[in-house]
Amino acid sequence: MELAKSMMIILLTGILTDNFVLSKFLGICPFLGVSKTTSGSLGMGVAVTAVMVLATAATYPLYHLFLVPMGLEYLNTILFILIIALFVQLVEMILRKYVPALYKALGVYLPLITTNCAVLGVTLLNIDEGYNFGESIVNSLGAGLGFLIAMLIFSGVRGRLEKCRVPKTFEGMPITLVAASIVSLSFVGFGGLVDGLFGGV
């Protein structure tokens, strides 16, 4: 029971209270670049979630079984980026073969997942927080789902903005950044949710 509660706290924290895009401000590039359409947002969100979980599943054991025993912990960033790049290439090949329309819609932002600081950030955070393997996977899943939800919400906001009359000064990127900040503020309301649901455990 305690294990399930702990896992649920980690998952909800990653999705809502510590959302990587809207709270930690990581992964902003694809967030702003791909969120123009719902389909693009969904595709990018699923791709990032898959890469986060797969990268964590690979980096966690390599860090603890290879880098730590050999005293090479300082190489973790380099190793993690190489592993993330490997999984991004795998996702890219799968999309190119089976979902070419989505592959074309994501464009340059798909290979940029390799340098997406949210993906690298979650793998490093799992180590820094002292999570075990199961907790790391759940945290990565929560971070990915949080990224996906943020992308979908913001694509809806941007869709509404396109139908609004915006002052000329705010057209384009300025109104997009204002809208992003308002969406980010809305997630502040989730701050006490986890404590309220689970009694601060």
C-alpha positions, 0 to 999 in steps of 0.5 A: 500500500505504501509503495503504491502511494509513493509511486502515485505521488511521484507520478502525479508530481511529475505530471502536475506539480513539477511539470517539466515544461510549465514548472521547470521550464525545460523542453521549451523549444518543442513546446513552442515549435510543435504546439501549433497543431493538436496532432503535432503536439500529441505526436511529439508528446508521445515520442518524448514520453517514450524516449524519457522512459526508454532512456531512464531504463537504460541510463539507470543501470548503466550509471549504477552498475558501470559508472559508479563502481569505476568512479566515472560518475562525472561522465554521466551527462555524456553517456546519457546524451549518447543513449538518448540520441540512440533512442531518438534515432530509433523513434525517428526510424519507426515514425518515418516507416510507419507514420510518415505524415507525423514524421513530416509534421514534426520536422526538425523538432524530432531529432532535436529531442536528443538535445531536449533538456527535459529528457536529459533533465529527467534522467539526471534528476532520477539520480540526484533524487536517489530514486530506485529503478522503479521510482525512476521509471515512474518519474520518467513516465510522469514527466513525459505525460506532463509534457504531453498534457502541457503540449495538448493544452497549449495547442488548444490555447494557440488554436483559440488565439488564431481565431482572436483579434490580437493587437499588432504589437503582440502578433506572433511570438509575443502573444504565444509567450504571454499565453504560455505564461498564463498556462504555466500560472494555471499549473501553480494551482496544483501545488497542494494537490499531492499533499491534499490527496495523500496527506503530505506523505 
